[in-house]
Amino acid sequence: MRVGNLRVEATGRVLEMCDIGAKSDYFEDGAVLEDPRSLQLHRRITRPLKGTLRRPMQAWHVAHTDRARSYDIYYSDRAAAFFHEGGELMQQGVANIRFSPQKDALPPV
């Protein structure tokens, strides 16, 4: 059974988003099987984390100044400090979207 993984990368001045996910079904020997242990483990990991994370996150396209709030994306105090120190918050594979934990942070034009 594969439980999953957690990956956080800070390369230079970019901190990429990480996602903690779990899946209870898997494919083995031609059959789809269920194992709820991964969901239980996910709850054990994420419940304590949610108390330390903040939201909403601001998101914008690099070519526009319009911003949108995302209540589905959380950030840590350290990620906010990283942003305030000049770092960029991004999602892997999405080069034209930037994120900000600060509601009044203006995107670069």
Secondary structure as UniProt FT lines:
FT   STRAND          10..11
FT   TURN            12..13
FT   STRAND          14..16
FT   STRAND          25..28
FT   TURN            29..30
FT   STRAND          31..34
FT   HELIX           37..50
FT   TURN            51..52
FT   STRAND          57..61
FT   TURN            62..63
FT   STRAND          67..70
FT   HELIX           77..84
FT   TURN            85..86
FT   STRAND          88..91
FT   TURN            92..93
FT   STRAND          94..100
FT   TURN            103..104
//
